[in-house]
Amino acid sequence: MYCTKCGNEISDHWNVCPSCGTRLKPLNTSVLQNDLTSASLKDGISGRSKAPSPWFYAIGPVVIVITSAAAIALFVMAILGSAPAERFVVPGSHELELKRGTYTVFYEYHSSVGGVAYSTGEYLDDMVVTLRSEDGSEVVPVEDTSISTNYEIGSRAGTSMFEFHIDEPGTYVLTARYEDGSTRPSVVLAVGRFDFLKIVVPAVPLGLGGFVLGVLILVGVFIKRRKAGRRI
């Protein structure tokens, strides 16, 4: 062995270097090697135990699928709840109890009113719609819809035609007639407030949030397994 201070070769059983007087502590290399080996094994085992199982990769897709399905179900339920409930057969007049807000008049080419099924053409021409207060003192402007909206729910299908805005809640009379004065064919009109934002807003954050969460889970599992592999 050699002195750690002066470097002179000395006998293995000496405790003090005869050249510089440095006290020596002989090293048992076999014990040291065993200690290093044991420490390496412990680190390896510890690294393996901290690495997430590959099965954790399945959590991300499961979260995405579940939240996407929930978002679709919420979207469908919102559409079903937003379908116009007020329906009537025209030509003719019909009384409506209206609150303040903007309403859309839909032409339901597939519908059922009073137990009678109606299946008419998808397009309706020459229909004129007017709206007045119950006493006839106020005429509410009825205009063509600025945005075309369609819906198909069960046996009902319709498309938007007109829209109007109510400032004062109350009873109004809606009259629909053909320009040429004919009384046929009989068709179904529906009036309601079809709020697209009310349908989309609840569903989109749920679906998008679930997708982001699923991706973060996948990335997190990948990073942890990679770090564990490096430790090993």
Secondary structure, 3 states (H helix, E strand, C coil): CECCCCCCECCCCCCECCCCCCECCCCCHHHHHHHHHHHHHHHHHHHHHHCCCHHHHHHHHHHHHHHHHHHHHHHHHHHHHHCCCEEEEECEEEEEEECCEEEEEEEEEEEEECCEEEECCCCCCCEEEEEEECCCCCEECCEECCCCCEEEECCEEEEEEEEEEECCCEEEEEEEEECCCCCCCCEEEEEECCCHHHHHHHHHHHHHHHHHHHHHHHHHHHHHHHHHHHHC
